[in-house]
Amino acid sequence: MLGNLIGGFITIIVGTALMPTVADQIKSAQNLNSSNATATTNLSSTTSTIVGLVPLFYALGIMSTGVAIAINGLRDAGIM
């Protein structure tokens, strides 16, 4: 039980620590043309919008993974 709870918290901590890196990489992929005049990008406006949603889904995935691990630990303990 305690191991699952600690694992859930570690998952959330590591995931949130990597969140700025994910957001920076997404932003640099969207702004590739403005940073380098010779580089081209395959992102249209629609694709850029969808790629911009990646940090949201990353955050939701980290949150749901941590919660699922913690609930599994509580279920094993008989609390949930």
N, C-alpha and C positions, 0 to 999 in steps of 0.2 A: 504494500500500500504506500509506504513512505517513498519507496523507490519510484513508483509511478508519479506521485505528486512532484517529487524533485525533478524527474524527467520532463514533466509538463512545464514546470517553471523554467528549466534550462532551455527547452525548445522555444518558449516565448522570448526569453532574454536574448538568445542567439539570433532568432528571427528578427527581432526589433533592432538589434545592433547592425544587422545587414540591410535594413530598410533604406537608409540613406544611399548606400552604394547602388542598390537596385534602382532607386529613383534617379540618381545621377546618370546611370547608364541609359535609362530610358530617355531622359532629357537630351543626352548627347546624341542618341540615335535619331531623335526627332529633329534636332537642329544641326544635322550633319552638313548641310549646304552652307549655312552661315559661318561655320567655324573654319572651313577649308574650301577655297574657291575651286580647287581642282577635283574635289570629291563629289560624287553624285549619290543620291539616295533613291531607293525604290519606294519610298513612303508617299502615298497620295494623302490627301486631307482626311479621307475616311480611314485609311490604314493608320495614320498618325493618331487619330482619335482613339482607335481600338488599342493601339500600342500604349497610349497614355493611360489606359485602364489597368495595365499590368501591375503597377504598385498596389492598387486597390485589391485585386485578386490575390496578390502575394500576401498582403496583410490579413485578408480573410482566411487564407489557407493556414498561415501561422497561428492565428487565433483559434481556428477550429481544431487544428492538430493538438495544440496545448490543452484545450478544454477537453477533447476526447481522451487524451492520456490521463488527465486528472480525474475525469469521471470514471474511467476504467479502474483507477486505483481506489476510488471511493466505493465503487460497486464491489470490488474484491474484499473490502473491509466490511461490507454489509451496511454501510451508511446510506448508500443511494439505492 
